[in-house]
């Protein structure tokens, strides 16, 4: 199972390939027993907190223009988050791509472009 080439878009097949690769990685190390939904969700939130640390105290502009080294560190945190998210979904039998498409459809109904364009208001506020 080879990873997508750099710059290649991640699609549903890429997520499936990544899920299988992560399963293999965990099995080879006998880590499946540690990868309960509880533990994976806790690891996921810990990695998300590490991501937030990179942006703490930055201005909006600074957060959009990270220097190379900082961007690579953020990239690593994003990868950690994705890995734990995929493992958690796998353990729970959730198809992430399917769930994401369903959620987008819900959001399209909840936030119709004609009413919400350019607004950060919650759906209950318009």
Protein Blocks (a to p, Z undefined) as FASTA:
>chain_A
ZZddehiacdfklmmmmmmmmmmmmmmnopmmmmcfklmmmmmmmmmmmmmmmmgopafk
lmmmccfklmmmmmmmmmmmmmmmmmmmmmnopafklmmmmmmmmmmmmmgfklmgopab
dfklZZ
